[in-house]
């Protein structure tokens, strides 16, 4: 890209455009290198000595290993991807359960007399 660092099409901020091992490109968040164990495996990128980037899916990573993250994870103009599908599923099910609970008829505060004699 002419004129400097590429910019995100969504937020307009600068990002590092890096070639991948798969002959593609990825926009990485500039000046950000979190500890690899704090990033889900499929979102850890490392830049190799030849300048290309690849996903660093080693589990568990070395505790001191640093990685890069895609700009889209940090972009305030894009929705956060589904990093933990099971949690998204759980949240959806909890939402449906809450809706069903709210829609269910509530028992009356005082039950009607059913005609049973007092036991006393």
N, C-alpha and C positions, 0 to 999 in steps of 0.2 A: 504494500500500500504506500503510495506516495505521500510525502508530507508528515511522516512520523508514525507513531503507534496507531494501530487500528482502534476503532471505537465500536462499542456495542450498538447494534441497531435499535435496541430497546431503550437503554438508559443514556446512551451517548458518552459513557465513561470509557477511558482507555483500557485496553486489555492486551495481554501478550498473545499474539497469534503464533502458534507453534505447530510444526509438522508432526504427524503421528507415525508410528510404525506401519499403520494400515494405509499409508499414502493419502491421508486426509489432513484436516487442520482442526485444531481445538483452540478456543480462546481461554487462556488461563488468567486467573486473577493476579494482577501485578503486585509485587512486593508482599506476597502472602505465602508463608511456608509453615503451615501448622504441623504439629506432630502427627505422624501417620496414624497412630492408634486412635486418634480423636475423629478420624474421617472414615465413613463406611468404605469397605474395601473397593467396591466398584466405582468409587469417586476419588480415589487417590491417584494422582498423576505424578510421575517422576520424569525429569528431563535427563536423557542419557548423554554420554560424553559427545556423541555426534550431533547433539542439538535437538534430536527428535524426542517426543514425549510418548509415554505408554502408561497404561493403567497399572498401578502397583497393588496387586491383589493379594500379596503375601499375608497370611493370617496365622498367628498374630505377627504384626510387623515388629522389627527391632524397636525397643522403647525410645531410642534416640533418633530414629529415622524421621526425616522431614519429607513432606510431599507438597504438591501444588493442588489447587482445586480449580474446577472450571469456573469461569466468570459467571455463568448462569446460576450457580448456587448462591452467589453473592449479589446478583443483580436485583435491585429493588423493583424493577419494572417487569419481572417475570415471576410466574408462580413457582414456588418451591416444588421440586420434583418429589415423587413418592419414595422417600428414602427407606422407609420401613413398611412394606406392603401389609404385613400382619397388623401393624398398629392402625393403619388407615382402615382396614377391614373392621377391626375392633371398634374404632370410633364411629364408623357407619352403622354397625349393629347397635351400639349403645344409643345412637341418635334415634334409630327406629324403635328401640325398646322404650325410650323416653316418650316418644310420640304416642305409642300404644298405651303407655301408662296414663298419660295425660288425657287420652280420648276414652279410656275405660270408665264406665259408670262408677261413681263413688258410692259406698254404702251409706245409707241414711244415718244421721246422728243418733236417731232413736228408732229402733226396730218396731214395726207395727205389732199390735197384739195378735198373736196367731191362735188364740183360743185355748191355750194351755193353762190349766189351773195352777195356781201358786203351789209350790212344793212345801210351803211352810205351814 
